[in-house]
Amino acid sequence: MSFTGLILKNPFRNRTRAALAIVGIAIGIATIVVLGMVTGGLQTATTSTLKSGAAEITVTPVGSGGFGSGGGTLNESLATDLLNINGVANTAGILSVNANVTGASSTGAEGFSVLGIDSDKLILEGIDSVNGTIYTNGSSNQLILGQTAAKNLNKTVGSTITIFGSNFTVTGIYQTGNFMTDGGAFMSLDTLQNLTSNEGKVSDIAVKAADNANVTTVSQSIQNAYPNQLTATTAADQASRINQSLGFINEASTAISLLAIVIGGIGIINVMIMSVFERTREIGVLKAVGWRSSRILTMILGESIILTLTAAVVGIVVGVAGVYALLPLIGSGFQPVLSAGILLRALGIAFLVGVIGGLYPAYRASRLPPTEALRYE
């Protein structure tokens, strides 16, 4: 058998011990992969809030948290009034409510977001194309569904759904790339206002700044014009807040990585010391027939690395499979992202664990006197 073949085969002589070591390391690697995929998916969704053509500023009532949900309503007329502020190019009043789809049996039928907005203002929400047609303003029975919502509800263009006790025809399917937006529906503003008894009211106002205007300056001007009444939040600010929250996930992933290195390293040290102990006579024979100490050290260290890289592959497969297995239960259209960086991080940690865990056993094996090793029983 070749030297490389020996390194590849030796770690799995004791299959039970190897399996336990692999499982222990794979759990840590799988956790790192899951957190990385979730963070990547959320970051991708966040960048879609900065989509070209969409509104850069969201105006909400003071105290709403800047996201236009659960913070009361505004007079629809404010959307027109804001056009008088320097740097404001376009505005759109938006009413946002949660609704259930009657008679739908698919995942995601309950509690998805329904937004009311004039059809000619949809670009401010990042909707620049629709598969089908856009609803007509003032229509009482038309809406468009996000791609995720359509998939979850098993609806296509021309399908009928019941919301708030009224039947609506799906005239089009849209996709923005934001899993939250794509998990909802849009209809005419006045239709949603009538259905929810919110005549003349909106949840927030989307503001598009002029091309030559500074978004931050425009945002501040809006708040100065309506002190103690309106909060203006830029899309960049919202993305920054979300990314700041995602930083905690990255920190957790880093902590788990360190923990995996420590625990995995201890486990591998134990496995490899036992392997060296059991193969003392074998190592003595190899040294007696001319193997140098450096070659013994390389063999044991290589076996340790092979064991941890195998655990990395298992952990990656389990992590990816676990994320996608849970997606149907989420039903929100969230799309995890598996990047090369995540894979390299997982493999790098496994390699580091292999080196740390195998270094001492390899050194110990290389220092065994051949005469003593040969007499070992």
C-alpha positions as CSV (number, residue, x, y, z in Angstrom):
1,M,0.0,0.0,0.0
2,S,1.2,3.5,-0.8
3,F,2.0,6.0,1.9
4,T,-1.0,8.1,0.9
5,G,-3.3,5.1,0.9
6,L,-2.0,4.2,4.4
7,I,-3.0,7.7,5.7
8,L,-6.4,7.4,4.1
9,K,-7.1,4.0,5.5
10,N,-5.7,4.1,9.0
11,P,-8.2,6.6,10.7
12,F,-11.1,4.2,10.0
13,R,-9.6,1.0,11.4
14,N,-11.6,1.4,14.5
15,R,-14.9,2.5,12.9
16,T,-16.8,3.1,16.1
17,R,-14.2,5.4,17.6
18,A,-13.8,7.2,14.2
19,A,-17.6,7.6,13.9
20,L,-17.9,9.1,17.3
21,A,-15.1,11.6,16.6
22,I,-16.6,12.5,13.3
23,V,-20.1,13.1,14.8
24,G,-18.7,15.3,17.6
25,I,-16.9,17.6,15.1
26,A,-19.7,17.5,12.5
27,I,-22.2,18.9,15.0
28,G,-20.1,22.0,15.4
29,I,-19.4,22.4,11.7
30,A,-23.2,21.9,10.9
31,T,-24.1,24.7,13.3
32,I,-21.6,27.0,11.7
33,V,-23.0,26.2,8.2
34,V,-26.6,26.8,9.3
35,L,-25.8,30.2,10.9
36,G,-23.8,31.2,7.9
37,M,-26.6,30.3,5.4
38,V,-29.2,32.1,7.5
39,T,-27.1,35.2,7.8
40,G,-26.3,35.2,4.1
41,G,-30.0,34.9,3.2
42,L,-31.0,37.8,5.4
43,Q,-28.2,40.0,4.1
44,T,-29.3,39.2,0.5
45,A,-32.8,40.2,1.4
46,T,-31.6,43.4,3.1
47,T,-29.7,44.6,0.0
48,S,-33.0,44.4,-2.0
49,T,-34.3,47.3,0.0
50,L,-31.8,49.5,-1.9
51,K,-33.2,48.4,-5.3
52,S,-32.9,51.0,-8.0
53,G,-36.1,52.9,-8.6
54,A,-37.6,52.0,-5.2
55,A,-38.2,54.6,-2.5
56,E,-35.2,55.5,-0.4
57,I,-37.2,56.9,2.5
58,T,-40.1,55.4,4.6
59,V,-42.2,57.9,6.6
60,T,-44.1,56.5,9.6
61,P,-45.9,57.9,12.6
62,V,-43.6,58.8,15.5
63,G,-43.1,55.8,17.8
64,S,-43.7,53.2,15.1
65,G,-40.1,52.1,15.0
66,G,-39.5,53.3,11.4
67,F,-41.0,50.2,9.7
68,G,-44.6,51.2,9.4
69,S,-46.1,48.3,11.3
70,G,-48.0,48.5,14.6
71,G,-47.4,52.2,15.0
72,G,-50.8,53.7,14.0
73,T,-51.9,55.4,10.8
74,L,-51.3,58.6,8.9
75,N,-53.7,60.8,6.9
76,E,-53.4,59.9,3.3
77,S,-53.2,63.6,2.4
78,L,-49.7,63.8,3.9
79,A,-48.4,61.9,0.9
80,T,-49.3,64.9,-1.3
81,D,-48.1,67.4,1.2
82,L,-44.6,65.8,1.3
83,L,-44.2,66.6,-2.4
84,N,-43.7,70.3,-1.4
85,I,-40.5,69.5,0.5
86,N,-37.3,70.3,-1.4
87,G,-35.7,67.1,-2.8
88,V,-38.8,64.9,-2.8
89,A,-39.5,63.6,-6.3
90,N,-42.4,61.2,-5.6
91,T,-44.5,59.8,-2.8
92,A,-47.0,57.0,-2.2
93,G,-49.3,56.3,0.7
94,I,-49.3,52.6,1.7
95,L,-51.7,50.7,3.9
96,S,-50.3,47.5,5.4
97,V,-52.4,44.8,7.1
98,N,-52.2,41.2,7.9
99,A,-54.8,38.8,6.5
100,N,-55.8,35.2,6.2
101,V,-56.7,33.5,2.9
102,T,-59.9,31.7,3.3
103,G,-60.0,28.1,2.1
104,A,-56.3,27.8,1.4
105,S,-54.6,24.6,2.6
106,S,-51.0,25.4,1.7
107,T,-48.3,26.6,4.1
108,G,-48.2,30.4,4.4
109,A,-52.0,30.9,4.1
110,E,-52.3,32.6,7.4
111,G,-51.1,36.0,8.4
112,F,-49.4,37.1,5.2
113,S,-49.1,40.8,4.5
114,V,-51.5,42.7,2.2
115,L,-50.6,46.1,1.1
116,G,-52.7,48.8,-0.5
117,I,-51.0,51.2,-2.9
118,D,-52.0,52.9,-6.2
119,S,-50.9,50.8,-9.1
120,D,-48.8,53.5,-10.7
121,K,-46.7,53.8,-7.5
122,L,-45.6,50.1,-7.3
123,I,-42.1,51.0,-8.5
124,L,-41.6,52.7,-5.2
125,E,-42.0,49.3,-3.5
126,G,-39.4,47.7,-5.8
127,I,-42.0,46.2,-8.2
128,D,-40.9,47.1,-11.7
129,S,-42.3,44.1,-13.6
130,V,-45.3,41.7,-13.2
131,N,-46.0,38.4,-14.7
132,G,-49.5,39.1,-15.9
133,T,-51.1,42.5,-15.5
134,I,-51.3,45.0,-12.7
135,Y,-54.6,45.6,-10.9
136,T,-56.7,48.7,-11.8
137,N,-57.0,51.5,-9.3
138,G,-60.4,51.4,-7.7
139,S,-61.0,47.8,-8.6
140,S,-62.7,45.9,-5.8
141,N,-61.7,42.4,-6.9
142,Q,-58.1,42.4,-8.3
143,L,-54.7,42.0,-6.7
144,I,-51.2,40.9,-7.5
145,L,-49.3,38.2,-5.5
146,G,-45.7,37.9,-4.6
147,Q,-43.9,34.9,-6.1
148,T,-43.4,33.3,-2.7
149,A,-47.0,33.8,-1.7
150,A,-48.2,32.4,-5.0
151,K,-46.1,29.3,-4.5
152,N,-47.2,28.9,-0.9
153,L,-50.8,29.3,-1.7
154,N,-50.6,27.3,-5.0
155,K,-52.0,30.2,-7.0
156,T,-51.3,31.4,-10.5
157,V,-52.5,34.3,-12.7
158,G,-56.2,34.0,-13.0
159,S,-56.7,32.2,-9.7
160,T,-59.2,33.4,-7.1
161,I,-58.5,33.9,-3.4
162,T,-60.8,35.1,-0.6
163,I,-59.5,37.8,1.7
164,F,-61.6,39.7,4.3
165,G,-64.6,37.7,3.0
166,S,-64.2,39.1,-0.5
167,N,-63.1,37.2,-3.6
168,F,-60.1,38.6,-5.5
169,T,-58.7,37.6,-8.9
170,V,-54.9,37.3,-9.1
171,T,-54.0,39.5,-12.1
172,G,-50.3,39.1,-11.8
173,I,-47.3,37.6,-10.0
174,Y,-44.4,39.9,-9.0
175,Q,-40.9,39.3,-7.6
176,T,-38.7,41.8,-5.8
177,G,-36.0,39.6,-4.3
178,N,-37.1,40.6,-0.8
179,F,-38.5,37.4,0.9
180,M,-40.8,39.5,3.1
181,T,-42.3,41.6,0.2
182,D,-42.6,38.6,-2.1
183,G,-44.5,36.7,0.6
184,G,-47.4,39.2,0.4
185,A,-49.9,40.8,-1.9
186,F,-50.7,44.2,-3.3
187,M,-54.1,45.7,-4.2
188,S,-55.6,49.1,-4.8
189,L,-55.2,51.4,-1.9
190,D,-58.8,52.6,-1.7
191,T,-60.0,48.9,-1.9
192,L,-58.0,47.9,1.1
193,Q,-59.0,51.0,3.0
194,N,-62.7,50.2,2.4
195,L,-62.2,46.5,3.4
196,T,-60.5,47.5,6.7
197,S,-62.4,50.6,7.6
198,N,-59.4,52.8,7.2
199,E,-60.8,55.4,4.7
200,G,-58.3,58.1,4.1
201,K,-55.6,56.4,6.2
202,V,-52.2,54.8,5.4
203,S,-49.7,53.0,7.5
204,D,-46.6,54.7,6.0
205,I,-45.5,56.8,3.1
206,A,-42.8,55.8,0.6
207,V,-40.7,58.7,-0.5
208,K,-38.5,58.8,-3.6
209,A,-35.8,61.5,-3.5
210,A,-34.8,63.5,-6.5
211,D,-31.7,62.4,-8.5
212,N,-29.6,65.3,-7.3
213,A,-30.8,65.3,-3.7
214,N,-29.1,63.9,-0.6
215,V,-31.3,61.2,0.8
216,T,-30.2,61.9,4.4
217,T,-30.9,65.6,4.0
218,V,-34.3,65.0,2.5
219,S,-35.1,62.6,5.4
220,Q,-34.1,65.2,8.0
221,S,-36.1,67.9,6.2
222,I,-39.3,65.8,6.4
223,Q,-38.8,65.3,10.2
224,N,-38.1,69.0,10.6
225,A,-41.3,69.9,8.7
226,Y,-43.4,67.6,10.9
227,P,-41.8,67.5,14.3
228,N,-43.3,65.1,16.9
229,Q,-45.5,63.7,14.1
230,L,-43.4,61.9,11.5
231,T,-40.3,59.7,11.5
232,A,-38.3,59.4,8.3
233,T,-36.1,56.4,7.9
234,T,-33.8,55.9,4.9
235,A,-33.5,52.4,3.3
236,A,-29.7,52.6,4.1
237,D,-30.5,53.1,7.7
238,Q,-32.9,50.2,7.8
239,A,-30.3,48.0,6.1
240,S,-27.7,49.1,8.6
241,R,-30.0,48.2,11.5
242,I,-30.7,44.8,10.1
243,N,-27.0,44.2,9.4
244,Q,-26.2,45.3,12.9
245,S,-28.6,42.7,14.2
246,L,-27.0,40.1,11.9
247,G,-23.7,40.9,13.5
248,F,-24.9,39.1,16.6
249,I,-25.4,36.0,14.6
250,N,-21.9,36.3,13.2
251,E,-20.5,36.7,16.7
252,A,-22.4,33.6,17.8
253,S,-21.0,31.7,14.8
254,T,-17.4,32.8,15.7
255,A,-18.0,31.7,19.3
256,I,-19.2,28.3,18.1
257,S,-16.2,28.1,15.8
258,L,-13.8,28.6,18.7
259,L,-15.8,26.1,20.8
260,A,-15.7,23.5,17.9
261,I,-11.9,24.0,17.7
262,V,-11.4,23.4,21.5
263,I,-13.8,20.5,21.8
264,G,-12.9,19.0,18.5
265,G,-9.2,19.3,19.2
266,I,-9.6,17.5,22.6
267,G,-11.6,14.8,21.0
268,I,-9.1,14.3,18.2
269,I,-6.1,14.2,20.6
270,N,-7.9,11.5,22.5
271,V,-8.7,9.4,19.4
272,M,-5.2,9.8,18.0
273,I,-3.4,9.0,21.3
274,M,-5.4,5.8,21.5
275,S,-4.6,5.0,17.9
276,V,-0.9,5.5,18.6
277,F,-1.1,3.5,21.8
278,E,-2.7,0.5,20.0
279,R,-0.2,0.7,17.1
280,T,3.0,1.0,19.2
281,R,4.4,-2.3,17.9
282,E,3.4,-1.4,14.3
283,I,5.2,2.0,14.5
284,G,8.3,0.2,15.9
285,V,8.3,-2.1,12.9
286,L,8.1,0.8,10.5
287,K,11.0,2.6,12.2
288,A,13.0,-0.6,12.3
289,V,12.7,-1.0,8.5
290,G,13.9,2.5,7.9
291,W,11.1,5.0,8.4
292,R,12.3,8.3,9.6
293,S,10.7,10.1,12.6
294,S,9.4,12.8,10.2
295,R,7.6,10.2,8.1
296,I,5.9,8.8,11.2
297,L,4.9,12.3,12.3
298,T,3.5,13.1,8.8
299,M,1.5,9.8,8.8
300,I,-0.2,10.4,12.2
301,L,-0.8,14.1,11.5
302,G,-2.3,13.2,8.1
303,E,-4.6,10.7,9.6
304,S,-5.9,13.3,12.1
305,I,-6.5,15.8,9.3
306,I,-8.3,13.2,7.2
307,L,-10.6,12.4,10.1
308,T,-11.5,16.1,10.7
309,L,-12.0,16.9,7.0
310,T,-14.4,13.9,6.8
311,A,-16.2,15.4,9.7
312,A,-16.4,18.7,7.9
313,V,-17.9,17.1,4.8
314,V,-20.5,15.3,7.0
315,G,-21.2,18.6,8.9
316,I,-21.7,20.6,5.7
317,V,-24.1,18.0,4.2
318,V,-26.1,17.8,7.5
319,G,-26.2,21.6,7.9
320,V,-27.3,22.3,4.3
321,A,-29.9,19.5,4.4
322,G,-31.2,20.7,7.7
323,V,-31.7,24.3,6.5
324,Y,-33.6,23.2,3.4
325,A,-35.6,20.6,5.3
326,L,-36.9,23.3,7.6
327,L,-37.8,25.8,4.8
328,P,-41.3,24.3,4.2
329,L,-42.1,24.8,7.9
330,I,-41.1,28.4,7.7
331,G,-43.3,29.2,4.7
332,S,-42.0,32.8,4.4
333,G,-40.1,32.5,1.2
334,F,-36.8,32.9,2.9
335,Q,-33.9,31.8,0.7
336,P,-30.7,30.8,2.5
337,V,-27.4,31.4,0.8
338,L,-24.6,28.9,0.8
339,S,-21.5,30.8,-0.2
340,A,-17.9,29.7,-0.9
341,G,-16.9,31.6,2.2
342,I,-19.0,29.4,4.4
343,L,-17.6,26.2,2.9
344,L,-14.0,27.5,3.2
345,R,-14.6,28.5,6.8
346,A,-16.0,25.1,7.7
347,L,-13.1,23.2,6.0
348,G,-10.6,25.6,7.5
349,I,-11.8,25.0,11.0
350,A,-11.8,21.3,10.4
351,F,-8.2,21.4,9.1
352,L,-7.1,23.5,12.1
353,V,-8.8,21.1,14.5
354,G,-7.0,18.2,12.7
355,V,-3.6,19.9,13.0
356,I,-4.1,20.9,16.7
357,G,-5.5,17.6,17.7
358,G,-3.0,15.5,15.8
359,L,0.2,17.4,16.6
360,Y,1.0,15.9,20.0
361,P,0.0,12.3,19.2
362,A,2.1,12.6,16.0
363,Y,5.1,13.9,17.9
364,R,4.7,11.2,20.5
365,A,4.6,8.5,17.8
366,S,7.7,9.9,16.1
367,R,9.7,9.8,19.3
368,L,9.0,6.1,20.1
369,P,12.3,4.1,20.3
370,P,12.1,1.3,17.8
371,T,13.5,-1.3,20.2
372,E,11.0,-0.4,23.0
373,A,8.2,-0.3,20.5
374,L,9.0,-3.8,19.1
375,R,9.0,-5.3,22.6
376,Y,5.6,-3.8,23.3
377,E,2.7,-6.2,23.6
